[in-house]
Amino acid sequence: MKRIDKQTERRLYWLFTPMAIVVVALILELWFGVDLKFMTWYQPALLGSLLIVFAGYSIAAIKQKCWGELAVAMIILIVTLINMGNFFVDLLMHEL
């Protein structure tokens, strides 16, 4: 399976910065009690930052014709979106 070259991959790491900021804000609110009023909009912020990372890696994979890596990224994105939508929780609660 062809991989994205190392130089491009190092540049793509910067796309994780918005996600890290969202996670740090969420940890500050939940664990340390800092009142950021973050719980009302953390889910769209986390989803947006996830889509930024996916878009960057997808564009790089398409440009470099790394179809296997693109397929793996799409599977991870789909499972993450299903999990964020509480699909598995609703499925388990429906069965009980």
C-alpha angles and dihedrals in degrees: 000000000000116000133207109262117260097246093055091044091054090052091049091058087076088068088071091065096088090048091050091051091051092049093048091050090049092050091048091053099043104035104028101031096235105163103231097144083233100138092077095061108020095102096057090043092051092046092049093050090048090052091050090057093044093049093050095048091044093053091048092047093049093047091050094039095239096155096166092054090048091052092050091049091051092050091049090048093050093048091047093050092048090049093048089052090057091239094146093046091050090047092053093045091050091053093052 
